[in-house]
């Protein structure tokens, strides 16, 4: 009998807008390739940039939060596996899944650890060192509770794997390290333009994401003036989906700082630029922009936060620096010197091949899921804290949801 996967999406995947979008498509493709029927359901509104999942053979379903119609849908679909896209979806709909589909394996795809990103942002704004991070927040409690309630959680970063195990005591068996996945990591590396065929700098990032707005501001105010002192004719193009008015106000062609907005064709854009600048000062997870740069042979200058958990033991595809002066110095270095640039490009190809090859992960993931499905009752009994949290969550969230549903009915 064919297994049924239900994905509860926080948003409809937009692979051209964010790394989260194309990571979700990678996950969906993996399950399809292993014989699953897949249904993607979300309470969010689609946009013109949302993927056409039906064209990939995936059923699409618009659902409502706090509405018993979801129960009918779940009973009819009867999924074998339910994948929550970020912990907020597990919070809102996890109780319904466990009530209507008690034998379905529940998986949480964290995307990144939201509580870590939020803590780093707060520490940055308060000028605290990373060692002073306050991780004991309500956001942390919520996200960890969702992890404990689920049978398995997909973690995109080795740093986050270590944090969850060492600081919070989450069992390794409840976590699965799953980075970005590429069936042929170097397929884009063929016939890419060389050093002399490229010019200009670029930066990119979805502007709904706070670290990317800070990155653009940091570039404009502190880093780009230093680069222009040494390269007075240089330009930098700033790309990113959902550009706001405050981002557009950074546009200043006279100084070579050009806000372009959404990149319609990422390969085309990255293949013609010489250096990517990604001076991220806070964030979590893996940064898709830096992996994309490696795919398209584009060396990068980034920070420790930007490079975190991407390269592992392998040399970086460019430079890692944490202050404006050094970032600018290294950006000019790679922009002007062909041999170091070509070495950085090769380093990026090596990282892709060694760290993001789908074949290294998919077999273990499917084996783990099958093992959990076959031993679900035993696995859950061994996670007694998870059973307690599920019991309390069902009681509290269920009745709050039912109360909201009744309230909404009375309004109409």
URPEKA-V821910 format. One record per backbone hydrogen bond with DSSP energy under -0.5 kcal/mol. NH is the residue of the N-H (numbers start at 1). CO is the residue of the C=O. E is the energy in kcal/mol with one decimal. If there is no record, write none. Layout:
{{NH,CO,E} {NH,CO,E}}
This chain:
{{5,3,-0.5} {5,37,-3.4} {6,81,-2.7} {7,5,-0.5} {7,39,-2.9} {8,6,-0.5} {8,83,-2.8} {9,7,-0.9} {9,41,-3.2} {17,14,-2.0} {18,14,-1.6} {22,18,-1.4} {23,19,-2.3} {24,20,-1.9} {25,21,-1.6} {26,22,-1.8} {27,23,-2.1} {28,24,-2.5} {29,25,-2.4} {30,26,-1.9} {31,27,-2.1} {32,28,-2.3} {33,29,-2.5} {34,30,-0.9} {35,32,-1.7} {36,31,-2.2} {37,3,-3.0} {39,5,-2.5} {40,59,-3.2} {41,7,-3.2} {41,39,-0.6} {42,61,-1.8} {43,9,-0.6} {50,47,-1.5} {51,13,-2.7} {53,51,-1.3} {55,52,-0.6} {56,53,-1.5} {57,54,-1.6} {58,53,-1.9} {59,38,-2.4} {61,40,-2.1} {63,42,-1.6} {63,61,-0.5} {67,64,-0.6} {70,67,-1.9} {71,68,-0.8} {72,68,-1.1} {73,69,-2.0} {74,70,-2.7} {75,71,-2.4} {76,72,-2.0} {77,73,-2.5} {78,74,-2.8} {80,4,-2.1} {81,4,-2.1} {82,105,-3.3} {83,6,-3.0} {84,82,-0.6} {84,107,-3.2} {85,8,-2.5} {85,83,-0.5} {86,84,-1.2} {86,109,-2.1} {89,86,-1.3} {90,86,-0.9} {91,87,-2.3} {92,88,-1.8} {93,89,-2.4} {94,90,-2.2} {97,93,-2.0} {98,94,-2.4} {99,95,-1.5} {100,96,-3.0} {101,97,-3.1} {104,101,-2.0} {105,80,-2.6} {107,82,-3.0} {107,105,-0.5} {108,152,-2.5} {109,84,-2.9} {109,107,-0.6} {110,108,-0.8} {110,154,-1.6} {112,110,-2.6} {114,112,-1.0} {117,113,-2.1} {118,114,-2.6} {119,115,-2.1} {120,116,-2.4} {121,117,-2.2} {122,118,-2.4} {123,119,-2.5} {124,120,-2.5} {125,121,-2.3} {126,122,-1.5} {127,124,-1.5} {128,123,-3.4} {132,129,-2.2} {133,130,-1.7} {135,133,-0.9} {137,135,-1.5} {141,137,-2.1} {142,138,-2.4} {143,139,-2.4} {144,140,-2.9} {145,141,-2.1} {146,142,-1.8} {147,143,-2.0} {148,144,-2.5} {149,145,-1.9} {150,146,-1.3} {151,106,-1.4} {152,106,-1.4} {153,174,-1.9} {154,108,-3.1} {155,153,-0.5} {155,176,-2.8} {161,157,-1.9} {162,158,-2.3} {163,159,-2.1} {164,160,-2.4} {165,161,-1.9} {166,162,-3.0} {167,163,-1.9} {168,163,-1.0} {169,165,-0.8} {170,164,-2.4} {174,171,-1.5} {175,172,-1.7} {176,153,-2.4} {178,155,-2.8} {178,176,-0.6} {182,356,-2.0} {185,182,-0.6} {187,184,-2.2} {189,186,-1.2} {190,187,-0.7} {192,189,-0.8} {197,194,-0.9} {198,195,-1.3} {199,272,-2.1} {201,235,-2.8} {202,275,-1.6} {203,237,-2.1} {205,239,-1.1} {207,241,-2.6} {209,206,-1.6} {210,208,-0.6} {212,209,-1.5} {213,209,-1.1} {214,210,-2.2} {215,211,-1.9} {216,212,-2.0} {217,213,-2.2} {218,214,-2.7} {219,215,-2.3} {220,216,-2.4} {221,217,-2.7} {222,218,-2.2} {223,218,-1.6} {224,219,-3.3} {226,223,-0.5} {227,223,-1.7} {228,224,-2.6} {229,225,-1.2} {230,226,-0.8} {230,227,-0.8} {231,227,-2.6} {234,231,-1.8} {236,256,-3.2} {237,201,-1.9} {238,258,-3.2} {239,203,-3.0} {239,237,-0.6} {240,261,-2.3} {248,244,-2.3} {249,245,-1.7} {250,247,-1.9} {251,248,-1.4} {252,257,-3.4} {255,252,-1.8} {256,253,-1.5} {257,252,-1.8} {258,236,-2.9} {258,256,-0.8} {259,257,-0.5} {260,238,-2.9} {260,258,-0.7} {261,238,-1.3} {264,262,-0.8} {269,265,-2.1} {270,266,-3.0} {271,267,-2.3} {272,268,-0.6} {272,269,-1.0} {273,269,-0.6} {273,270,-0.5} {274,200,-2.6} {275,200,-1.1} {276,299,-2.6} {277,202,-3.0} {278,276,-0.5} {278,301,-2.6} {280,278,-2.2} {288,286,-0.8} {290,287,-1.1} {291,287,-1.3} {292,288,-2.9} {293,289,-1.9} {294,290,-1.5} {295,291,-2.0} {296,292,-1.8} {297,294,-1.5} {298,293,-3.3} {299,297,-0.7} {300,317,-2.7} {301,276,-2.5} {302,319,-2.4} {303,278,-0.9} {307,303,-2.4} {308,304,-1.0} {310,307,-2.1} {311,307,-0.8} {314,311,-2.1} {318,316,-1.8} {319,300,-2.2} {321,302,-2.9} {327,323,-2.6} {328,324,-2.4} {329,325,-2.2} {330,326,-2.7} {331,327,-2.3} {332,328,-2.2} {333,329,-1.9} {334,330,-2.3} {335,331,-1.7} {336,332,-2.1} {337,333,-1.5} {338,336,-0.6} {341,337,-1.5} {342,338,-2.7} {343,339,-2.2} {344,340,-2.4} {345,341,-2.2} {346,342,-2.0} {347,343,-2.2} {348,344,-1.9} {349,345,-1.9} {350,346,-2.1} {351,347,-2.2} {352,348,-2.2} {353,349,-2.2} {354,350,-2.4} {355,351,-2.6} {356,352,-1.7} {358,182,-2.2} {358,356,-0.7} {360,357,-2.0} {361,358,-1.9} {362,358,-2.5} {365,361,-2.2} {366,362,-2.6} {367,363,-2.3} {368,364,-2.5} {369,365,-2.5} {370,366,-2.5} {371,367,-2.5} {372,368,-2.3} {373,369,-2.5} {374,370,-2.0} {375,371,-1.2} {376,373,-0.7} {379,375,-2.7} {380,376,-2.5} {381,377,-2.2} {382,378,-1.7} {383,379,-0.5} {383,380,-0.9} {384,382,-0.5} {387,383,-1.7} {388,384,-2.2} {389,385,-2.5} {390,386,-2.6} {391,387,-2.2} {392,388,-2.6} {393,389,-2.8} {394,390,-2.6} {395,391,-1.9} {396,392,-2.5} {397,393,-2.7} {398,393,-0.6} {398,394,-1.6} {399,395,-1.2} {400,396,-1.6} {401,397,-2.6} {402,398,-2.6} {403,399,-2.0} {404,400,-2.3} {405,401,-2.4} {406,402,-2.3} {407,403,-2.3} {408,404,-2.6} {409,405,-2.0} {410,406,-2.0} {411,407,-1.3} {412,408,-1.0}}
